[in-house]
């Protein structure tokens, strides 16, 4: 589904800065909701890929998120909101993950929150992304 076909209407306010790479809100009419678990940087055997490499883990996370959404009949253009977790207090690591996530979403700049956290669930895991997508009823 392309962004033009999405049921998600992204909202921007002229009262808030336009210097951010995401919409401030999303409006969704009555729809079916897809809630994803946090997509992790796991390979097909369940091992964390690219220990120590935030960008590489973010790429795998986005691949895994796309796969999970696809299994639910959705795509990135259907995402109404996401949360990006990075196990780091270094802003450069957060930006590295964010750049990969934003590139994957392309023009669909749905509201998102980027967080630096102390630790994530798997050993050597640095990135996780969860999303809420909506589909027409």
N, C-alpha and C positions, 0 to 999 in steps of 0.2 A: 504494500500500500504506500503510495507516495504521500508527501506532506500535504499536497493539495486535496487528497482524499480523506485525510485524517478528520476524526470527530473532535479533536483537541483544538480549541481556539486559544492561542497564546496571547496574553495580555501584557501590554506595556503602558506605563503611565507617563504622561509628559511632566508630571510633578516629581518624577524620580529620574536619576541620571540615566542616559542612554549609553554610558560607557562601560556597561557590563555585558558579557557574552551569553546572556540568557534572558528569557522573559521573566517578569516578576510573578506572574500567576498564569493559571490555565483554567479555562472554563470548559466543562464537559457536560453535554446534555445527557439525559438518561442513556446509560450505556452499560455494557458488560465490562467489568473491571478485572484486569489481570495484575495480580500482586506477585512480584518475583522475590525469591530468596536472594540474598546477596550473591551475585555472580563472583566466583573466586578464580584465581589464576591456576586452575587445575588442568592437567593433561588427561588423556583418556584413561590413564591408569590411576588417577586420583593424586598424582604427585604435583606439588607446587613447581611451576616453571620459573626459570630465570631468577633464582634467589639473588637478592641485592639489586635487581634492575627494575626500578619502578615503571618505566615506560614499557618495557617488554611485558611485565605482568599486567599492566593496564590494557595492552593490546589483546592478551589472552582473555582477560576479564570481559572485554567488549565482545570478542568472538563467542564466548560462552553465554553472555547475556542475549546476543542475537539468536543463538540456538534455542535458549529457553523460551524467549518470546515467540519464536517461530513455532515451537511445539504447542504453544497456546493459541496459535492463529494470529499473532500480532507481530509487529516490527518496531524498529526504533521510532518511526514516524508516529506511532500510536502512543508513545510514552508521554504521560501528562506530568510526571515528576520523577526525579532520580536523586539518589544520595550517593556520593562518592567518598569512600573512606580510604585514608592513606595512613599506614602505620609509621608516622614520622612527625617530628616537630619542626622539620626543616621545610620552610616555605618553597624552596626549589623542588623538593620531592612532590609536594602538593601540586605545584604548577606543571611538573612533568606528567603526572597522572591526568590532570585536568586537560592538558593539551591533547592527549590521546583520546580521552572520552569525548571532548567537544568535536574533534575531527570525525569521530565515528558517527556522531549525531548529525553532522553536516549543518544544513540550514534549519533543522528542527531544534531550536534552542529552548527547549522546555525548561521550566523552573528546575533548579538543581541546587543541592547544598554540598559543599566540599568541606570535609572535616579531616583534621589531623588527629589520630587516635594513638593510644599507647601500644596496643597490640591487636592483632586480628586472630582468627580462629585456628589457622594452620601454621605449623612451624615454617619460618621464612616467608610467610605471606605478607605482602606490603600493600596490596590494593584489593578493594571489594566495591562493587557497585550494585545497588538495588534500585528497582524501578517499579512504577505503577503505570500500567498502560490501560487504555480504554478502547473498546471496540463498539461499533454500532449495535443497537439492539436488534 
